Amino acid sequence: MNKLIQHLFYWFFLFIFTSTSFAAEVPEGAKLAKNQQITFNNQAEPGSLDPTLIEDTYGARVAIDCFEGLITINDNGEPSEGVAKKWEMSKDGLTYTFYLRDDAKWSDGSPVTADNFVYSWQRAVDPQTASPYSFYLEVANIKNAKEIIDGKLKSTDLGVKAKDAHTLEVSLVKPTPYFVGMLGQTVMFPLPKQVIEKWGDKWTDPKNIVSNGAYKLTNHVINEKIVTEKNKFYWDNKNTIITKVTYLVINDRVADVNRYKSNGEDMTGWQLPGGDFFKSLQKEYGDQLKITPFLTSEYAIFNVKKPPFNDVDVRQAISLVIDKEALSKFVMGGATKPLYNFAVEGTANFKSIKSPYQSMNPEQRKEKALELLKKAGYSQDKPLKFSLLYPTSDERQKQMSAIAAMIQQALPMVQVTITNQEFKTYLNTLDTGNWEMARQGWVADFNDPMAFYGNLKTGGSQNSGGYSNKDFDQLIEKSFMEEDLTKRIVFFQKMQEILDKDYPAVTWFQTSATTIVKPYVKGFPMNDALNYIYSKNLYLIEY
């Protein structure tokens, strides 16, 4: 048995014997509050609430309450039971069989079946759907996903089938050690075919939606709030304690904290203001301020398809003069640290490498950048002008202003304009390609380096900058096929070496999740680096 298959069987048996999942676990003697309604800040208006079309954490946060996939993620970041009560893997690691619970139901009382998963996954890879997460099923190595996405096969050729109403079989093209862990992501959720066909793109309206999670959408006021209430048909409804969830849309982090102070919410968003403000919050709130691991990064991408960043010398020059240490320590503060690789610290099966940036002091980086811009033909008489795009928030404005100042102070021939847009508009602008340099934030959907590096594959739906390198793509493919996990780590290191030469993006920092939580809110997960916060696992005590 080769090393990868041994690894797969280890995790398979770990999942089978540790996967039991229930909703809120209330300690004996705890006195529950009479009011079990909770309010927290979701930070921004979701781009979509359709699980197939969601591409941001704001939509995902609502969707994991309203829908449930084959698995959920437990407080330790490990796969646990969802709609599937158990699963089996073939000896060659290429076939997974999931056995669905008989009592899983939609919010209209109808049963959740294997066909709901087949429909959902086929819809996700269908080019006509234009799912921003179609790549995810390719990364999962589901049979024929790539060929369907490329338009070479029909969506019905996808390697997923319903053997009966409660048995789902999935075929992979190669053993994939992280496969089961990917199944908690929104694009893998089951969908109600009849509802979608009846209502079209209006199916997620509160009056139309049918979902299978612990909660059902009951109200949605754009740019203000989303409200969900308990789904009485959810299979574990009796153990779900929170009865109503209100997700606020407050993108200003200071305003978020002020809302918390005035008791207008029970939890803040997961990204608190940094710097001295963060230090004051730590002093004021103590244990209420939760700092938890989070596989998330912030960086800038370059539009390599158009001037000025179709020139690698220009990309490198701008990258070199952004002081990551100063940005993390003095501008952001809080729970951030400089990021030198595209995958963040804490990613499973990954070892970072030292970047060229780290081997140079600030003055050396400045001199190299000036040399590169001179080579590219820029001077104070012929300045380099570009715009830095970012989604609107006061915290990000501070960050973008600092980055623009760093660039212009080091490089007198550069003029940077910072441009902000509301989140939905920002996403649309990225899709149009009408931008030059843009801030990006990424939250890993599963704990593997592929969750980060896979975004830069040629033609990927998350590769907004249009980066393409055949050697990089070949390493992506090799990482799928490699049976030796140690060698697989080396492949990702080689990918990083390519990025350190091509500069399609410049990483800034990684951050932990930071949230202030009222003392009466219990069940908050402290060890899940994927930051899955299921409202069904929370409860309120008398306080």
ABEGO torsion letter per residue (X at the ends): XBAAAAAAAAAAAAAAAAABBBBBBBBBGBBBBABABBBBBAGBBBABABAAABABAAAAAAAAAABBBABBBBAAGBBBBBABABBBBBAAGABBBBBBBAABBBAAGBBBBAAAAAAAAAAAABAAAGBAAAAAAAAAGBBGAAAAAAGABBAAABBBBBABAABBBBBBABBBAAAAAAAABAAABBBBAAAAAAAEAAAABAAABBBABABBBABBBBGABBBBBBBAABAAAAABABABBBBBBBABAAAAAAAAAAGABABBBABBBBEAAAAAAAAAAEAABBBBBBBBBBBBBBBAABOAAABAAAAAAAAAABBAAAAAAAAAEEABBBBABABBBGBBGBBBBBBAAAABBAAAAAAAAAAAAAAAGBBAABBBBBBBBBBBBAAAAAAAAAAAAAAAAABAABBBBBBBBBAAAAAAAAAAGBBABBBBBBBBABBBAAAAAAAABBGBAABAAGBBBAAAAAAAAAAAABABAAAAAAAAAAAAAAAAAAGABBBABBBBBBBBBBAABBGBBAABAAGBBBAAABBBBBX
